[in-house]
Amino acid sequence: MIKMGRKTIAEKLLGELPKADSFEKTMLVLYDFSKRKAPGDFYNNLKRITEATEDGASMVQYSVYRTTSMKAAIAVGRLAARYGAETVLYEVTETSPDRLTEQLEAAQEV
C-alpha cells in the first residue's frame, strides 16, 4: 500500500535525525505550555513519535515524556518547541527510594 499526501510533523522531525538510535539511558523531556494550552495536533504527533520509535516510551505526566530513544527525545523536544512550549531534556539514572537510602547512609559513614 502506498501512502499518499503530506508528511506529518512527527514524520518530518524523525526524518531529520540519523536512523541509528542506540541509547542505554533514560531521557526525560519536560515541556511547559504556560502561555497557552497544547493543541490537539501536538498530542497526535507525540503519539506518532512514540509509535515510530517502539522503545516503550510514555508520558509520565501531561508535561513529562520518558524514553530510552535519543531520537524520540530530540523529536519530542523539537515538537514541543514548535508548538510554543518551553522545553528541557534530561539524561537520567533511574533508581528507587531504597537505593537512595543506601547511598545516603554510605555517605554519612565516610
LUMVEXMI-694986 format. One record per residue: x, y, z of N, C-alpha, C, O in turn; residue number from 1; chain. Coordinates in nm, 2 decimals, m for minus. Layout:
<rs>
+--------+--------+--------+--------+--------+--------+--------+--------+--------+--------+--------+--------+-----+--------+
:    n.x :    n.y :    n.z :   ca.x :   ca.y :   ca.z :    c.x :    c.y :    c.z :    o.x :    o.y :    o.z : num : cadena :
+--------+--------+--------+--------+--------+--------+--------+--------+--------+--------+--------+--------+-----+--------+
:      X :      Y :      Z :      X :      Y :      Z :      X :      Y :      Z :      X :      Y :      Z : NUM :      A :
...
+--------+--------+--------+--------+--------+--------+--------+--------+--------+--------+--------+--------+-----+--------+
</rs>
This chain:
<rs>
+--------+--------+--------+--------+--------+--------+--------+--------+--------+--------+--------+--------+-----+--------+
:    n.x :    n.y :    n.z :   ca.x :   ca.y :   ca.z :    c.x :    c.y :    c.z :    o.x :    o.y :    o.z : num : cadena :
+--------+--------+--------+--------+--------+--------+--------+--------+--------+--------+--------+--------+-----+--------+
:   0.08 :  m0.12 :   0.00 :   0.00 :   0.00 :   0.00 :   0.09 :   0.12 :   0.00 :   0.18 :   0.13 :   0.08 :   1 :      A :
:   0.06 :   0.22 :  m0.09 :   0.14 :   0.34 :  m0.10 :   0.07 :   0.45 :  m0.02 :  m0.05 :   0.47 :  m0.04 :   2 :      A :
:   0.14 :   0.52 :   0.06 :   0.08 :   0.63 :   0.14 :   0.10 :   0.76 :   0.06 :   0.20 :   0.79 :   0.01 :   3 :      A :
:  m0.01 :   0.83 :   0.04 :  m0.01 :   0.95 :  m0.04 :  m0.03 :   1.07 :   0.06 :  m0.08 :   1.05 :   0.17 :   4 :      A :
:   0.00 :   1.18 :   0.02 :  m0.02 :   1.30 :   0.10 :   0.10 :   1.36 :   0.16 :   0.21 :   1.31 :   0.14 :   5 :      A :
:   0.08 :   1.46 :   0.24 :   0.19 :   1.52 :   0.31 :   0.24 :   1.45 :   0.43 :   0.16 :   1.37 :   0.49 :   6 :      A :
:   0.36 :   1.46 :   0.46 :   0.41 :   1.40 :   0.58 :   0.36 :   1.48 :   0.71 :   0.34 :   1.60 :   0.70 :   7 :      A :
:   0.35 :   1.40 :   0.82 :   0.31 :   1.46 :   0.94 :   0.43 :   1.54 :   1.00 :   0.54 :   1.51 :   0.96 :   8 :      A :
:   0.41 :   1.62 :   1.09 :   0.52 :   1.69 :   1.16 :   0.61 :   1.59 :   1.23 :   0.73 :   1.60 :   1.22 :   9 :      A :
:   0.55 :   1.49 :   1.29 :   0.63 :   1.38 :   1.35 :   0.72 :   1.31 :   1.25 :   0.84 :   1.29 :   1.28 :  10 :      A :
:   0.67 :   1.28 :   1.14 :   0.75 :   1.22 :   1.03 :   0.86 :   1.31 :   0.99 :   0.97 :   1.26 :   0.97 :  11 :      A :
:   0.83 :   1.43 :   0.97 :   0.94 :   1.53 :   0.93 :   1.05 :   1.54 :   1.04 :   1.17 :   1.54 :   1.01 :  12 :      A :
:   1.01 :   1.55 :   1.17 :   1.11 :   1.56 :   1.27 :   1.19 :   1.44 :   1.28 :   1.31 :   1.45 :   1.30 :  13 :      A :
:   1.13 :   1.32 :   1.28 :   1.21 :   1.20 :   1.28 :   1.30 :   1.18 :   1.16 :   1.41 :   1.13 :   1.17 :  14 :      A :
:   1.25 :   1.22 :   1.05 :   1.32 :   1.21 :   0.92 :   1.45 :   1.30 :   0.92 :   1.54 :   1.27 :   0.84 :  15 :      A :
:   1.45 :   1.40 :   1.00 :   1.57 :   1.49 :   1.01 :   1.68 :   1.43 :   1.08 :   1.80 :   1.48 :   1.08 :  16 :      A :
:   1.66 :   1.32 :   1.16 :   1.76 :   1.27 :   1.25 :   1.82 :   1.14 :   1.19 :   1.76 :   1.08 :   1.11 :  17 :      A :
:   1.94 :   1.11 :   1.23 :   2.00 :   0.98 :   1.18 :   1.92 :   0.86 :   1.22 :   1.84 :   0.86 :   1.31 :  18 :      A :
:   1.93 :   0.76 :   1.13 :   1.84 :   0.64 :   1.15 :   1.89 :   0.56 :   1.28 :   1.80 :   0.50 :   1.35 :  19 :      A :
:   2.02 :   0.55 :   1.30 :   2.07 :   0.47 :   1.42 :   2.02 :   0.54 :   1.54 :   2.02 :   0.66 :   1.56 :  20 :      A :
:   1.98 :   0.45 :   1.64 :   1.92 :   0.51 :   1.76 :   1.95 :   0.41 :   1.88 :   1.85 :   0.36 :   1.93 :  21 :      A :
:   2.07 :   0.39 :   1.92 :   2.10 :   0.31 :   2.03 :   2.14 :   0.40 :   2.15 :   2.23 :   0.48 :   2.14 :  22 :      A :
:   2.07 :   0.38 :   2.26 :   2.10 :   0.46 :   2.38 :   2.06 :   0.38 :   2.50 :   1.95 :   0.32 :   2.50 :  23 :      A :
:   2.14 :   0.37 :   2.60 :   2.11 :   0.29 :   2.71 :   2.06 :   0.36 :   2.84 :   2.03 :   0.29 :   2.94 :  24 :      A :
:   2.04 :   0.49 :   2.83 :   1.99 :   0.56 :   2.94 :   1.85 :   0.61 :   2.92 :   1.81 :   0.62 :   2.80 :  25 :      A :
:   1.79 :   0.65 :   3.02 :   1.66 :   0.71 :   3.01 :   1.67 :   0.86 :   2.99 :   1.75 :   0.93 :   3.06 :  26 :      A :
:   1.59 :   0.91 :   2.90 :   1.58 :   1.05 :   2.88 :   1.44 :   1.10 :   2.92 :   1.34 :   1.03 :   2.90 :  27 :      A :
:   1.44 :   1.22 :   2.99 :   1.31 :   1.28 :   3.02 :   1.30 :   1.41 :   2.94 :   1.40 :   1.49 :   2.93 :  28 :      A :
:   1.19 :   1.43 :   2.88 :   1.16 :   1.56 :   2.81 :   1.05 :   1.63 :   2.88 :   0.94 :   1.58 :   2.90 :  29 :      A :
:   1.09 :   1.74 :   2.93 :   0.99 :   1.83 :   3.01 :   0.95 :   1.94 :   2.92 :   1.04 :   2.01 :   2.86 :  30 :      A :
:   0.82 :   1.97 :   2.91 :   0.77 :   2.08 :   2.82 :   0.66 :   2.15 :   2.90 :   0.58 :   2.08 :   2.97 :  31 :      A :
:   0.65 :   2.28 :   2.88 :   0.56 :   2.36 :   2.95 :   0.49 :   2.45 :   2.85 :   0.55 :   2.54 :   2.80 :  32 :      A :
:   0.36 :   2.44 :   2.84 :   0.28 :   2.53 :   2.76 :   0.22 :   2.63 :   2.85 :   0.09 :   2.63 :   2.87 :  33 :      A :
:   0.30 :   2.71 :   2.91 :   0.25 :   2.81 :   3.01 :   0.17 :   2.92 :   2.95 :   0.08 :   2.98 :   3.02 :  34 :      A :
:   0.20 :   2.96 :   2.83 :   0.13 :   3.07 :   2.77 :   0.00 :   3.03 :   2.70 :  m0.09 :   3.12 :   2.68 :  35 :      A :
:  m0.02 :   2.90 :   2.67 :  m0.14 :   2.86 :   2.61 :  m0.15 :   2.71 :   2.62 :  m0.05 :   2.64 :   2.65 :  36 :      A :
:  m0.27 :   2.66 :   2.60 :  m0.29 :   2.51 :   2.61 :  m0.23 :   2.44 :   2.48 :  m0.23 :   2.50 :   2.37 :  37 :      A :
:  m0.18 :   2.32 :   2.51 :  m0.12 :   2.25 :   2.39 :  m0.23 :   2.21 :   2.30 :  m0.34 :   2.16 :   2.34 :  38 :      A :
:  m0.21 :   2.23 :   2.17 :  m0.31 :   2.19 :   2.07 :  m0.32 :   2.04 :   2.06 :  m0.23 :   1.97 :   2.08 :  39 :      A :
:  m0.44 :   2.00 :   2.01 :  m0.46 :   1.85 :   1.99 :  m0.36 :   1.79 :   1.89 :  m0.32 :   1.68 :   1.91 :  40 :      A :
:  m0.31 :   1.87 :   1.79 :  m0.22 :   1.82 :   1.70 :  m0.08 :   1.78 :   1.77 :  m0.01 :   1.69 :   1.72 :  41 :      A :
:  m0.05 :   1.85 :   1.87 :   0.07 :   1.82 :   1.95 :   0.06 :   1.68 :   2.00 :   0.15 :   1.60 :   1.98 :  42 :      A :
:  m0.05 :   1.64 :   2.06 :  m0.06 :   1.51 :   2.12 :  m0.08 :   1.40 :   2.01 :  m0.03 :   1.29 :   2.03 :  43 :      A :
:  m0.14 :   1.43 :   1.90 :  m0.14 :   1.34 :   1.78 :   0.00 :   1.31 :   1.73 :   0.03 :   1.19 :   1.71 :  44 :      A :
:   0.08 :   1.41 :   1.72 :   0.22 :   1.39 :   1.67 :   0.30 :   1.33 :   1.78 :   0.39 :   1.25 :   1.74 :  45 :      A :
:   0.28 :   1.35 :   1.90 :   0.35 :   1.29 :   2.01 :   0.33 :   1.14 :   2.01 :   0.42 :   1.06 :   2.03 :  46 :      A :
:   0.20 :   1.10 :   1.98 :   0.17 :   0.96 :   1.97 :   0.24 :   0.89 :   1.85 :   0.28 :   0.78 :   1.86 :  47 :      A :
:   0.24 :   0.97 :   1.74 :   0.31 :   0.91 :   1.62 :   0.46 :   0.89 :   1.65 :   0.52 :   0.79 :   1.60 :  48 :      A :
:   0.52 :   0.98 :   1.72 :   0.67 :   0.96 :   1.75 :   0.68 :   0.84 :   1.84 :   0.77 :   0.76 :   1.82 :  49 :      A :
:   0.60 :   0.83 :   1.94 :   0.60 :   0.71 :   2.03 :   0.59 :   0.58 :   1.95 :   0.66 :   0.49 :   1.98 :  50 :      A :
:   0.49 :   0.57 :   1.86 :   0.47 :   0.45 :   1.78 :   0.58 :   0.42 :   1.69 :   0.62 :   0.31 :   1.67 :  51 :      A :
:   0.65 :   0.53 :   1.64 :   0.76 :   0.51 :   1.54 :   0.88 :   0.46 :   1.60 :   0.96 :   0.39 :   1.54 :  52 :      A :
:   0.91 :   0.50 :   1.73 :   1.04 :   0.46 :   1.79 :   1.03 :   0.33 :   1.87 :   1.13 :   0.26 :   1.89 :  53 :      A :
:   0.91 :   0.28 :   1.91 :   0.89 :   0.15 :   1.97 :   0.99 :   0.11 :   2.08 :   1.04 :   0.00 :   2.08 :  54 :      A :
:   1.02 :   0.20 :   2.17 :   1.11 :   0.17 :   2.28 :   1.04 :   0.17 :   2.41 :   1.10 :   0.17 :   2.52 :  55 :      A :
:   0.91 :   0.17 :   2.41 :   0.83 :   0.17 :   2.54 :   0.82 :   0.31 :   2.60 :   0.79 :   0.32 :   2.72 :  56 :      A :
:   0.84 :   0.41 :   2.52 :   0.83 :   0.55 :   2.57 :   0.69 :   0.57 :   2.62 :   0.59 :   0.51 :   2.57 :  57 :      A :
:   0.68 :   0.67 :   2.71 :   0.55 :   0.70 :   2.76 :   0.54 :   0.84 :   2.82 :   0.65 :   0.90 :   2.85 :  58 :      A :
:   0.42 :   0.89 :   2.84 :   0.40 :   1.02 :   2.91 :   0.40 :   0.98 :   3.06 :   0.31 :   0.90 :   3.10 :  59 :      A :
:   0.48 :   1.05 :   3.14 :   0.48 :   1.03 :   3.28 :   0.36 :   1.11 :   3.34 :   0.29 :   1.07 :   3.43 :  60 :      A :
:   0.36 :   1.24 :   3.29 :   0.25 :   1.33 :   3.32 :   0.22 :   1.40 :   3.19 :   0.28 :   1.37 :   3.08 :  61 :      A :
:   0.13 :   1.50 :   3.19 :   0.10 :   1.57 :   3.06 :   0.22 :   1.65 :   3.01 :   0.22 :   1.68 :   2.89 :  62 :      A :
:   0.31 :   1.68 :   3.10 :   0.43 :   1.76 :   3.05 :   0.56 :   1.69 :   3.07 :   0.66 :   1.76 :   3.06 :  63 :      A :
:   0.56 :   1.56 :   3.09 :   0.68 :   1.48 :   3.10 :   0.67 :   1.36 :   3.02 :   0.58 :   1.28 :   3.03 :  64 :      A :
:   0.78 :   1.34 :   2.93 :   0.78 :   1.23 :   2.84 :   0.91 :   1.15 :   2.87 :   1.02 :   1.21 :   2.88 :  65 :      A :
:   0.90 :   1.02 :   2.89 :   1.01 :   0.93 :   2.92 :   1.04 :   0.84 :   2.81 :   0.95 :   0.77 :   2.75 :  66 :      A :
:   1.17 :   0.82 :   2.77 :   1.21 :   0.74 :   2.66 :   1.35 :   0.69 :   2.67 :   1.43 :   0.76 :   2.74 :  67 :      A :
:   1.39 :   0.58 :   2.61 :   1.53 :   0.54 :   2.60 :   1.58 :   0.57 :   2.46 :   1.69 :   0.53 :   2.43 :  68 :      A :
:   1.50 :   0.63 :   2.38 :   1.54 :   0.66 :   2.24 :   1.59 :   0.81 :   2.23 :   1.51 :   0.90 :   2.26 :  69 :      A :
:   1.71 :   0.82 :   2.20 :   1.76 :   0.96 :   2.19 :   1.69 :   1.03 :   2.07 :   1.66 :   1.15 :   2.08 :  70 :      A :
:   1.66 :   0.96 :   1.97 :   1.59 :   1.01 :   1.85 :   1.45 :   1.06 :   1.90 :   1.41 :   1.17 :   1.86 :  71 :      A :
:   1.38 :   0.98 :   1.98 :   1.25 :   1.02 :   2.02 :   1.26 :   1.15 :   2.11 :   1.17 :   1.24 :   2.10 :  72 :      A :
:   1.36 :   1.15 :   2.20 :   1.37 :   1.26 :   2.29 :   1.40 :   1.39 :   2.22 :   1.34 :   1.50 :   2.25 :  73 :      A :
:   1.48 :   1.39 :   2.12 :   1.51 :   1.51 :   2.03 :   1.38 :   1.55 :   1.96 :   1.35 :   1.66 :   1.96 :  74 :      A :
:   1.31 :   1.45 :   1.90 :   1.19 :   1.48 :   1.82 :   1.08 :   1.54 :   1.91 :   1.02 :   1.63 :   1.87 :  75 :      A :
:   1.06 :   1.48 :   2.03 :   0.96 :   1.54 :   2.12 :   1.00 :   1.68 :   2.16 :   0.91 :   1.76 :   2.17 :  76 :      A :
:   1.12 :   1.70 :   2.20 :   1.17 :   1.83 :   2.24 :   1.15 :   1.93 :   2.13 :   1.10 :   2.04 :   2.15 :  77 :      A :
:   1.18 :   1.90 :   2.00 :   1.16 :   1.99 :   1.89 :   1.01 :   2.01 :   1.86 :   0.97 :   2.12 :   1.82 :  78 :      A :
:   0.93 :   1.90 :   1.88 :   0.79 :   1.91 :   1.86 :   0.72 :   2.01 :   1.95 :   0.65 :   2.10 :   1.91 :  79 :      A :
:   0.76 :   1.99 :   2.08 :   0.70 :   2.08 :   2.18 :   0.74 :   2.23 :   2.16 :   0.66 :   2.32 :   2.17 :  80 :      A :
:   0.87 :   2.25 :   2.12 :   0.92 :   2.38 :   2.10 :   0.84 :   2.44 :   1.97 :   0.81 :   2.56 :   1.97 :  81 :      A :
:   0.82 :   2.36 :   1.88 :   0.75 :   2.40 :   1.76 :   0.61 :   2.46 :   1.79 :   0.56 :   2.55 :   1.72 :  82 :      A :
:   0.55 :   2.40 :   1.89 :   0.41 :   2.44 :   1.93 :   0.42 :   2.55 :   2.04 :   0.31 :   2.58 :   2.10 :  83 :      A :
:   0.53 :   2.60 :   2.07 :   0.55 :   2.71 :   2.16 :   0.57 :   2.68 :   2.31 :   0.56 :   2.77 :   2.39 :  84 :      A :
:   0.61 :   2.56 :   2.34 :   0.64 :   2.52 :   2.47 :   0.79 :   2.55 :   2.51 :   0.87 :   2.54 :   2.42 :  85 :      A :
:   0.81 :   2.58 :   2.63 :   0.95 :   2.58 :   2.69 :   0.98 :   2.43 :   2.71 :   0.90 :   2.36 :   2.76 :  86 :      A :
:   1.10 :   2.40 :   2.67 :   1.14 :   2.26 :   2.66 :   1.28 :   2.23 :   2.72 :   1.37 :   2.31 :   2.70 :  87 :      A :
:   1.29 :   2.13 :   2.80 :   1.42 :   2.09 :   2.86 :   1.43 :   1.94 :   2.85 :   1.34 :   1.86 :   2.88 :  88 :      A :
:   1.55 :   1.89 :   2.81 :   1.58 :   1.74 :   2.80 :   1.68 :   1.71 :   2.91 :   1.78 :   1.78 :   2.93 :  89 :      A :
:   1.65 :   1.59 :   2.98 :   1.74 :   1.54 :   3.08 :   1.78 :   1.40 :   3.05 :   1.70 :   1.32 :   3.01 :  90 :      A :
:   1.90 :   1.37 :   3.08 :   1.95 :   1.23 :   3.08 :   1.95 :   1.19 :   3.22 :   2.02 :   1.25 :   3.30 :  91 :      A :
:   1.88 :   1.08 :   3.26 :   1.86 :   1.04 :   3.40 :   1.90 :   0.90 :   3.43 :   1.91 :   0.82 :   3.34 :  92 :      A :
:   1.93 :   0.88 :   3.55 :   1.95 :   0.74 :   3.60 :   1.84 :   0.70 :   3.69 :   1.81 :   0.77 :   3.79 :  93 :      A :
:   1.77 :   0.60 :   3.65 :   1.65 :   0.55 :   3.74 :   1.71 :   0.49 :   3.86 :   1.81 :   0.42 :   3.86 :  94 :      A :
:   1.63 :   0.51 :   3.97 :   1.67 :   0.45 :   4.10 :   1.55 :   0.42 :   4.18 :   1.43 :   0.43 :   4.13 :  95 :      A :
:   1.56 :   0.39 :   4.30 :   1.45 :   0.36 :   4.39 :   1.48 :   0.43 :   4.53 :   1.59 :   0.47 :   4.56 :  96 :      A :
:   1.37 :   0.45 :   4.61 :   1.39 :   0.51 :   4.74 :   1.49 :   0.43 :   4.83 :   1.57 :   0.49 :   4.90 :  97 :      A :
:   1.48 :   0.30 :   4.82 :   1.57 :   0.21 :   4.90 :   1.72 :   0.23 :   4.85 :   1.81 :   0.24 :   4.94 :  98 :      A :
:   1.74 :   0.24 :   4.72 :   1.88 :   0.26 :   4.67 :   1.93 :   0.39 :   4.72 :   2.05 :   0.40 :   4.76 :  99 :      A :
:   1.85 :   0.49 :   4.71 :   1.89 :   0.63 :   4.76 :   1.92 :   0.63 :   4.91 :   2.02 :   0.70 :   4.95 : 100 :      A :
:   1.84 :   0.56 :   4.98 :   1.86 :   0.55 :   5.13 :   2.00 :   0.48 :   5.16 :   2.08 :   0.53 :   5.24 : 101 :      A :
:   2.03 :   0.38 :   5.08 :   2.16 :   0.31 :   5.10 :   2.28 :   0.41 :   5.07 :   2.38 :   0.41 :   5.14 : 102 :      A :
:   2.26 :   0.48 :   4.96 :   2.36 :   0.58 :   4.92 :   2.38 :   0.69 :   5.03 :   2.49 :   0.73 :   5.06 : 103 :      A :
:   2.27 :   0.73 :   5.08 :   2.27 :   0.84 :   5.18 :   2.34 :   0.78 :   5.31 :   2.42 :   0.85 :   5.37 : 104 :      A :
:   2.31 :   0.66 :   5.35 :   2.37 :   0.60 :   5.47 :   2.52 :   0.58 :   5.45 :   2.60 :   0.60 :   5.54 : 105 :      A :
:   2.56 :   0.54 :   5.33 :   2.70 :   0.51 :   5.30 :   2.78 :   0.64 :   5.30 :   2.89 :   0.65 :   5.35 : 106 :      A :
:   2.72 :   0.75 :   5.25 :   2.78 :   0.88 :   5.25 :   2.80 :   0.94 :   5.39 :   2.90 :   1.01 :   5.42 : 107 :      A :
:   2.71 :   0.90 :   5.48 :   2.72 :   0.95 :   5.62 :   2.83 :   0.88 :   5.70 :   2.88 :   0.93 :   5.80 : 108 :      A :
:   2.86 :   0.75 :   5.65 :   2.97 :   0.67 :   5.72 :   3.11 :   0.73 :   5.69 :   3.20 :   0.70 :   5.76 : 109 :      A :
:   3.12 :   0.80 :   5.58 :   3.25 :   0.85 :   5.54 :   3.30 :   0.96 :   5.63 :   3.41 :   1.01 :   5.61 : 110 :      A :
+--------+--------+--------+--------+--------+--------+--------+--------+--------+--------+--------+--------+-----+--------+
</rs>
